[in-house]
Each structure stands twice: as C-alpha cells, then as structure tokens.
Amino acid sequence: MKIKLIQTGGLLPIKKEASAEVTWSDDELDHLISEIKTKDTINSPIRDAIYHILEVNGKEISIDLNKIPKQHKPIFNNLKKKLTIIKF
C-alpha cells in the first residue's frame, strides 16, 4: 500500500509531501495509527505550529512523529528526508 507523509504549517505556511510503498498488514497499520494518532489538526489554535499528517487509502490522520515506534522509524525518517514543497 502507498502511504503519504504531509507536513504543513509553520511560521511561513508551507505544505510538503513524500510518499512510499509499504507492505504493512491491516492490523499492523491499525496498531501504528493508534500509537501515533494525535488530536491536533491544522485547525488547532496553536500559532505557527508544524503538523504532520499520514495519508493512507485516501484517509488523512494527524500524527505525532515523536511517537513513531522503533520498527517504523526507518520508513518515516526516509519520508522526512524526501519531503518536497508542494505549496507555499
């Protein structure tokens, strides 16, 4: 399945994206999402904050990159390195 990491917000609101193919099972994906999902969204009142969104199967989930489990860190580190500007 294809996943997409989206980074948005900041002092200068910039949107960045990167995607990758993964071979995670549905159970593994559900477990990962339950661990990294956050209630913060780009509509939160925190000024100039940077938000991360994981897009899977057309669904966008706000996530906390600091909560990524050890076994998934390599894929997310690679996605962070590949983030490219989509919109200023």
N, C-alpha and C positions, 0 to 999 in steps of 0.2 A: 504494500500500500504506500501511497505517497503522503508525506507529511510536509507541512509548510510552517516555518517559524516566521512570525511577523513581529517587528519591533516598531513601535510608534510612540510619539510624544517627545518630550524633552524641551529644552529652552527654545530651540528652533524646531518646530514640529516637523519631523522628517519620518517618512514611512520606509522601512527596509524589509526585504523578504529574502528567504532562502528556502529551498526545498530539497528533499531527499527521499529515496525509496527505502523502506524498511520492511522487514519480514516478521513483524510482531504479530502474535496471535491476538484475537479479540480480548481474551482475558488479560493478557499482558498489557494491552493498550488501556483497558478499563482500570487496571491497577495503577498504572503510571499516571493517568489523568486524576485519579482520586488522591494521589500523593502530591501532585504539583498544581492542581487547580487552585485559583485564588478568587476572592470576591471582588478584587479591584478590577475596574474596567477603565477604558479610555474616557468614560463619562464621570469618573470619580473626581471629587473636588481637589485632589492633590495637584497643586500647580507645578508645571514643568516636569512632571514625573515621566519616566520611561516605562512603557508597558510592553509585555510580551504576550503574544497570542499563538496558540498552536492550532493550526487548521488541519482537520482530519475528516475525510469523507464529506467535505463541504461544510462542516460544523466548526465554528471558532470558539476556542476555550481560552479564557485568560489564565495565564500560568505564572508561577514564580520560579525563575531559573535557579534560584538558590536551593530549591527543594528537589532538584533532579537526582534520582537515585544513582549510585555509583555505576551500575551496569549500563545506564543510558547516557552517562556523561560524554563519552566519546562522540556519539552522534550529535548531541546538542552543541558540544564545543566546535565540531566541524560546521554545523549550521551557523553558529555565531560568526565564524571566520568568513563564511560565504555570504553574509548579509550584504545586499546591494540596495542602493537607494532606488525607490520606486516613485516617490512623490515628495516634493518639497513643500 
